Amino acid sequence: MVREDPSVEDIEYQLLLEAIYQAYGYDFRSYTQASLQRRILHHMTMNAIERISVLQGQILHDRQAFAALLSDLTINVTEMFRDPEFYRAFREKVVPLLRTYPFLKIWHAGCATGEEIYSMAILLTEEGLYERSHIYATDIDHQVLEKARRGIFPAASLKKYTQNYQRSGGKSDFSNYYTARYDNVIMNSTLKKNLVFADHDLATDQVFGEMQVILCRNVLIYFNKILQQRVFQLFYDSLDLGGALCLGSKESLRFATCEGNFEVIDAQQRIYRKRL
């Protein structure tokens, strides 16, 4: 693909993001520019599209073309019990707090294909908390939400998932939570009964109820500083007093305008608590 003058390409890039927002309501205008441009250029290369303006025309007139682009723009890198040390810290430091609530609402923001949702469902089951919990799983991509809802994952990843589960402090045999079928594993229906799936765009949508836990891990690194501040305030407003906020290993509340309204539960694992 022949690259154009950077100034022209930058204009086309901005117009593409504006077109996406105006036509479909997805707001990528405040995502980190370098990362988003790489994903757009990768999508163009894989689909033999030479100009951003051509891509813009395609997505405006073809919803399927937009769906394909959206899948490449959203970040869906995840796995069961990703970062096992986080789940171990959650068991040890957050679960005791959750036992004080009669009912739990937990929001997984940017849930991707759902591996981490089912990980939390397993953890809560083992801690005797799942029966009084609802896990709200949200993402901006309809296709990945549907994959998460199905709860079917490739068996090729099973060894890694089992190791993660064991390292996270799992209290049972990981095989108790799924059924193997052909080249896939299907998560047990008992893990799905308290899951609620919904579309939600962190860049544009509003408060999501009063939650006892919000998990948004390895998503904010793709937002610019202004959007990060918006999302931190959104999480603060969506959390119950004393509720826990869980971020990714490369994310932090440091320098956030609402930083002083949180106390640190685990600095290394980026777990915070909204001050009472």
N, C-alpha and C positions, 0 to 999 in steps of 0.2 A: 504494500500500500504506500502510495506517495504522500508524504507529509506536506501540508501547506505552510505558508507563512504563519508563524505562531500567533500573531495578532488576529488573523482571520480565523484560525482554528479556535482560538479562545472565544471569539464572538459567537461562532457556531455552537460551541460547547454551552455557553450561557443560554443561547436561544433554545437549545435542545432541552435543558433543564426547565426552562420557563414553559415550554410546550408541554412537557410531561405534567407539570403542575396545573396548567390551565385546562388540559384535556382530561386528566385522570385524577387530579387531586393529590398526587404523591409529590412531596416536597423534598427534593435532593439538593436544593440550592445552597443549603448550609452544611453539606457534608464536606469533608476535607477534599480539596480539589484534586490533588495529585493521585490519591487512591481511586477516586471516582473516574478520573480520566483514563487511568490504566484499565479499568474494567470496561469502559465504553470502547476504548481502542481494541481490547481483546475481543469484545463482542463483534465489532466491525470486521476484524481480521477473520474470525471464525465463520462469518457469514458473507465474506467477500463484498463488503460494503466499503467503497473508497472514500466517501465524504460524509461528514456528520450531517450535513444538510439533507443528504439522501436518506440517512437513517431517520431523521426527523420526519420527513415526508411519509416514510413507511409506518412509523408508529402512530402518526396522526390519523392514518386512513385504514389501519389494520390492527385491530385489538390483539390478535394473536401475535403479531410482530412486537407489540408493546409487552405482552406477557413474557415473551422470550427475552427481551431486554431487561425487564424487571428481575427475572431470575438471575441474570448476570450482575445486576447492580446490587442486589441484596447479599449479605454475608451469611452463609449457611454452614460455616465450619464449626462442627460440634461433635460430641461423642458422649456416651453414657459415663456418668461420674467423671466428667472432664475436670482436670485438676483435683485429684483425690484428696489432697490436703485441705482444699476448701470444704469439702463435704465432711471431713473429719472435724474441722473446726466448727462447722455448723452444728454437728451433733453435740459437740462438747459445750459450745458457748451460746448458741441460739435456742436450741431445743429446750433447755431449762426455762428460758423466758416464755416460750410458746406454751408450756404446760400451765401457765397462769391464766390463759385465755379459755373461755368456754367454747369459743368457735373461732376458727382461723380462716382468714382470706389471704391467699398468697398470689402475687402477681409475677409471672415470668414475662418480662417485656423483651421482645425480640427473641422469641422462643425457637426460631428456625424450624428444623424438621422434628424437634420434639424429644431428642434423646435426653436432654437435661430435665425436661418435665417429668418423664418417667423415672429418672434417677431420684428426683425429689419425692415422687409418690412412693417409691420403694423405701426411702429413708423415713418418711413419715409413718409408713406402715409398720416398720420395725420399731419405731419409737412410740407406737400406740396412739398416734395423733391423726392418722389419715381419715378416720371415720368422722371426725369433727372439722375437717378441712375442705376447702374448695380452692383449687388451683386454677387461676385464670391465665391462660396461655395466649399471648397476642403477638402478632407480626403484621407487617404491611403486605406480605406476599401471600396471596390466596393459595397458590400451589404448595408452598411449604407447610402452610397451616393444614391443608388436607393430608399431607404426608404425616404430620404430627398426629392428627386425629386418628389415622389408621393404626399407628403404632407398630409398623412393620419395618424391620431393619435388616440389613444384609448380614448373613451368618458369618461372612468373612471377617467382620469386625468383632466377633464374639469373644475371641481370646483377649483382645485389648480391653473390651468392656468388663470382662470378668476380673482381669487384673486390677482395673481401676476400682471396681466395686470392693474387692478385697482390701486394697490399700486405703479406701475411704472409711474403713471401719465397719463394713457390712457384717451383719449378725446372722446371716443364713447362708444358704447355697444360692448363688445367683441364678442357677437353672430353675429354681422354684418360681421365677417371675416371668417366664416366657415359654412358648411352645415352639419347637423347631419344626419347620416345614420346608422341604426342598432346600433352597439356598437362602432362606430368610428365617428370622425369628419373629414371632408375634407376641407382643406384650399381653399379659393376662388381662382379661376384662375387668377384674377387680381393681386394677390400677387406673382404669379409665372412668370409673363411675363418678368421680368427683372432679373431673377435668372439664373446664369450660373454655372453648376456643372462640376467639373474636378478633376481628380486624382492628388494628390500632396503629396509628402513625405517630411516633414520638415527636416528629417535627411539627405537627399541626393539631393533633387531638388534645383533649383536655383531661382533667383529673379522672382517675379510674377508681373511684370508691375509697373507702377507708380500709387500707390493707395492714395486716400485721407483719407481712414480709414482702419486700419487692426485690426481685433478682433481675439484674440487667448486666450481664457479664460479657465483656469483650464486644460491646456494641458502640459505646460512647467514643472509643478511639477513632471511629470513622466520622465523627462530627467535629465541626469547628468549635471554637471557644464559645461563641455566642449561642449556638444550639445546645452545647453542653450545659451552659448556665440555665437555659430554658428547661431542659430535661431534669436537671437537679431540683429545680423549683417545683416542677411537676411531681417528682417523686416525693418531695417533702410534703406537698399538699395532699398527696394520695395516701400517705402513711398515717396510721393511728399513732397516738402518743406512745412512745416506748417501742414502736415498731422498728424492724431491722431492715437495713438497706445493704444489699450485697452487690458489689461491683467486680469487674474483672481484675486480673493481676496487674495490668498495665494502666488501670484507671484509678482515680482518687478524687476525693472531695476537696483536696488541697486547692486553695484559691477560689473555691466556689463561694458565691455570695452567701449561701446558707450553711457554710461549713460550721459556723459557731452553734448552729441548732442541732448538731449531731455530736455524739460521743463515740469514741473508737472502741469497738468490741475486739477486733483483731486487725491490727495494722497491716500485717503481712498478707492476710487473705482479703483485705479490703471489705471488712464487715463493720457497719456502723449502726448506731441506734439513735432514733429521733428522741431528743431530750424530753423528759416528762415536764 
